[in-house]
């Protein structure tokens, strides 16, 4: 009887391990899966402050690196050069009555960049489609040469929506749209992604 219970215990342990393994394989990848992406697109900037105003779009470029925490969750970090933008500068002017008013004081070309980090929830549909939504933070910087706020920077939430298409092998093409809050930067573009 003792031998039977020992034998039963030895059979139960491997059975539990085998049953748990497929479950574990679905949640955790067998090894860390990394990906790199190169992005090109267009960014529209809409910033209105007391001393300057920007409302323009330009070509943007970016790079991304991500790690698959699970089969459906990625942690992604990136850098985005949003482009160059015509900027209207304002200054105070005192009229004949002694009243102060804001007037256009000049024009500059500004540059905007951002470091980003977000978690991305993704799915696979029909074996080749990969819709995803990402939420995180962006540390953006706006450089205005000779402006009163020549180096404006802040941290803001970022939202990213994308649909990826398998190109074969470990290569994927993502069509994406994202928005950085506070700066009100809206970007859309294509990302060529390589999985490792």
C-alpha positions, 0 to 999 in steps of 0.5 A, a space after each residue: 500500500 505504501 508503494 502504491 501511494 509513493 508511486 501515485 505521488 510520483 505520477 501526480 507531480 509530473 502530471 501537475 508540472 505538465 498541466 501547468 507548463 502550457 498555461 505558463 507558456 501562454 503567459 510567459 515567453 520561454 525567453 525574453 523577446 526583444 524588438 527594435 523599431 524605426 519610425 517615420 511620420 508626421 507630427 502636428 504641434 499645437 502649443 499656445 503659451 503667453 510668450 509664444 504660439 506654435 501650430 504646424 506639422 512637420 516630418 518626424 523620426 523615431 526609434 523604439 526598443 521593447 521587451 515582451 513581458 508576456 505574450 500580450 504585454 510589451 514594455 517600450 521605450 523610445 526617442 522621437 524627433 518631432 521636427 522643426 516648427 515656425 514659432 510666433 513670439 509675443 512681447 509686451 508693448 506699451 501704447 500712448 495711453 500707458 496700456 500694455 498689450 501683447 504683440 508679435 515680437 518675432 518669429 523663430 524656428 523651434 525643435 521638439 523632441 521626446 523620450 517616451 516609455 509606455 506599456 503596450 497591450 497587443 493582440 494577434 488576429 488572423 495570424 498576421 494582424 497585431 492591433 495594440 494600445 499603449 499608455 505611458 509617459 513622455 519627457 518632451 522638450 521644446 527648444 525656441 532659439 532666442 525666446 524667453 522660454 528657450 528651453 521648455 520641457 515637461 512630463 506628460 502622458 502619452 497614448 499610442 494606438 497601432 495596427 501591425 502587419 506581418 511582413 515575413 520572418 521577424 519583420 513587421 510594419 506598424 501603422 500608428 497614431 499617438 498623442 502627447 498631452 500638455 504639448 498637444 503633439 499628435 503624431 502618425 506614421 509607419 514603424 518598421 519593427 524587427 523582433 529578436 
